[in-house]
Amino acid sequence: MAAYPKYLIKSQLSEKQIETDVAHYFGWISQGAPFRLLDANEQLTGADKKFVDGSRGFAFFLQFKVSHSLYSVNIVPPSNRKNRSQLEEIREFRKNHGFGDNPTLYFELRKKAKKAHDFQHNILMKFAKQPSSEALYVAPLHLDKKPILQFFV
């Protein structure tokens, strides 16, 4: 198991778990209306799944992300190493500008694939705010499974 920096709080969730929870929630609120998350061609859409409202001709493209978190520099002092992570710079930036950071949630964007023509997030965002589609990142605001299980019980 890889060691993580002391300032990093890893999530207990996976993208698959988040997808399952979203599908469960949407199914629960749809009250009998047909609801399904469909597979999306991730290379073409940048999305993991899509939801198509056939009655309105509208599609939601969803990219599921796992949130991680950073402790404040007040809790875990920053490193002085030359090759330190950019996450350290984010922690210092938030402190220097008075932003809340108790803790700071974030999710990572993927690097450009070797054979891809563009970054995944750029491809996904081409579907945002269009007349017949919207694109969304779905990332929970918590890091453990317990709140999810309590919500659905």
C-alpha positions in Angstrom: 0.0 0.0 0.0 1.4 3.4 -1.0 2.1 5.9 1.7 0.1 9.2 1.4 1.3 12.6 2.5 0.1 13.5 6.0 -1.8 16.5 4.6 -3.9 14.3 2.3 -7.2 12.7 3.4 -8.2 9.9 1.0 -11.8 9.0 0.2 -13.3 5.6 1.1 -15.5 5.9 -2.0 -14.9 4.8 -5.6 -16.3 6.3 -8.8 -18.3 3.1 -9.2 -19.9 3.5 -5.8 -20.7 7.2 -6.5 -22.3 6.2 -9.8 -24.4 3.5 -8.1 -25.5 5.9 -5.4 -26.5 8.6 -8.0 -28.5 6.0 -10.0 -30.2 4.8 -6.8 -31.1 8.4 -5.8 -32.4 9.3 -9.2 -34.5 6.2 -9.3 -35.9 7.0 -5.9 -36.9 10.5 -6.8 -38.3 9.7 -10.3 -41.5 8.2 -8.8 -42.2 5.6 -11.4 -40.8 7.6 -14.4 -38.3 5.6 -16.4 -34.8 6.4 -15.3 -31.6 4.8 -16.4 -28.0 5.8 -16.5 -26.7 4.7 -19.9 -23.1 4.0 -20.9 -21.5 6.8 -22.7 -18.5 6.6 -25.1 -16.0 8.2 -22.8 -13.6 9.0 -25.6 -16.3 10.9 -27.5 -18.2 12.5 -24.7 -15.7 12.7 -21.7 -18.5 11.2 -19.6 -18.9 8.0 -17.7 -22.7 7.8 -18.1 -25.5 9.7 -19.7 -29.1 10.2 -18.9 -31.4 10.9 -21.8 -34.8 12.4 -21.4 -36.5 11.2 -24.6 -39.7 13.2 -24.0 -37.7 16.5 -24.1 -34.8 15.4 -26.4 -32.2 16.4 -23.7 -29.2 14.5 -22.4 -27.1 14.9 -19.2 -23.5 13.7 -19.5 -22.2 12.7 -16.1 -18.5 12.3 -15.1 -18.2 10.7 -11.7 -15.2 11.8 -9.5 -13.9 10.8 -6.1 -13.4 13.7 -3.8 -10.2 13.8 -1.7 -9.3 16.4 0.9 -6.4 18.4 2.1 -5.7 19.3 5.7 -5.0 23.0 6.4 -1.4 24.2 6.7 -2.4 25.1 10.3 -2.9 21.4 11.0 -0.2 19.8 8.9 2.7 22.3 8.1 3.8 22.5 4.5 6.9 20.8 3.3 10.0 22.8 2.3 11.1 20.3 -0.4 11.9 21.7 -3.9 9.9 19.0 -5.7 6.9 19.1 -3.5 3.4 18.4 -4.8 1.2 21.2 -6.3 -1.3 20.2 -3.6 1.0 21.9 -1.1 0.9 25.1 -3.1 -2.9 24.9 -3.1 -2.9 24.6 0.7 -0.7 27.6 1.1 -2.6 29.6 -1.4 -5.9 29.0 0.5 -4.3 30.0 3.8 -2.6 33.2 2.3 -6.0 34.3 0.7 -8.1 33.5 3.8 -10.1 30.8 2.1 -11.8 28.2 4.2 -9.9 24.9 4.4 -11.3 22.8 7.1 -10.6 20.6 5.1 -10.3 21.5 1.4 -12.2 19.1 -0.9 -11.0 18.5 -4.5 -11.1 15.9 -7.3 -8.4 15.2 -9.8 -8.8 15.7 -13.6 -7.2 13.0 -15.7 -4.1 13.6 -17.8 -4.5 13.6 -21.5 -4.4 10.0 -22.8 -1.6 9.2 -25.3 -4.0 8.7 -28.2 -6.6 11.3 -27.2 -7.1 14.4 -29.3 -8.0 16.5 -26.2 -8.3 16.4 -22.5 -11.2 14.5 -21.1 -12.6 17.6 -19.3 -12.5 19.6 -22.5 -14.4 17.0 -24.4 -17.0 16.7 -21.6 -17.4 20.5 -21.4 -18.4 20.7 -25.1 -21.7 19.2 -24.0 -22.3 21.8 -21.3 -24.9 24.5 -21.6 -26.0 23.3 -25.0 -29.6 23.5 -26.3 -30.0 19.7 -26.0 -27.4 18.7 -23.4 -25.6 19.5 -20.2 -22.4 18.1 -18.7 -21.8 17.6 -15.0 -19.1 16.5 -12.7 -20.5 14.5 -9.9 -18.3 14.4 -6.8 -19.5 13.9 -3.2 -18.9 16.4 -0.5 -17.9 13.7 1.9 -15.2 11.1 2.0 -16.7 8.1 3.8 -19.4 5.6 3.1 -21.4 6.2 6.3 -23.3 9.4 5.2 -24.4 7.7 2.0 -25.7 4.6 3.7 -27.5 6.7 6.3 -29.2 8.8 3.5 -30.6 5.7 1.7 -31.7 3.7 4.7 
